[in-house]
Amino acid sequence: MSVFYNKEGVVILETGSGKIKLKNSSKYSIGDSFDGGIVFYTYGNPLDGFKAIIARQIVTPEAALLPWGGMVNPSLWYYVTQATGTTIGTGLDNTLRILDKDPTRPIVASEAYDYQDNPWYLPSKDELWEIYKNKNLFPQKTMTHWSSSESTNDYDKVWVRRFSDGAQWESWKSSDAYNIYFQIKTILG
């Protein structure tokens, strides 16, 4: 019997007894719990490795409503963070851009970012869409959630998604109307 591994050390191919068995799926499934979060998205292939993205929903007390950030002076203008990535995999870069460009604390990005070897961060617009498609995995299914994706049309706005109906729109960065957000991170799977 021969066993072949991908670059992450995961078995991808086994041969023996005249049979070849290709391992072609992540060890995680949508809805699995891991490291304080719930798997809501998996991707990859046997050769490059599989990955899963997990999320945990954070609800702050009403008294602790946080703006997305980006404010230099709320009555004048906003920081342009260039956190405009919207696709799967851009949430971490967006979150780091927000933290780099905006010294205001606390903001939702500073609260969501939890640096470890594998950090938690705000989801991008498309990552938030994938969470929405699996909203039944999470306790709050109707509230509006922040994304890390700044608008490219209006830099004083950011993309949000309402979980009651899936609607998304660009909301003011200074809005503190949303006391809920997700932290996500990518894990090898």
PyMOL commands that set and color helices and strands:
alter all, ss='L'
color gray80, all
select helices_A, chain A and resi 62-64+91-101+108-112+125-133+135-137
alter helices_A, ss='H'
color red, helices_A
select strands_A, chain A and resi 2-5+11-16+19-22+33-34+37-45+49-59+71-73+77-78+144-150+157-162+168-172+180-188
alter strands_A, ss='S'
color yellow, strands_A
deselect
rebuild
show_as cartoon
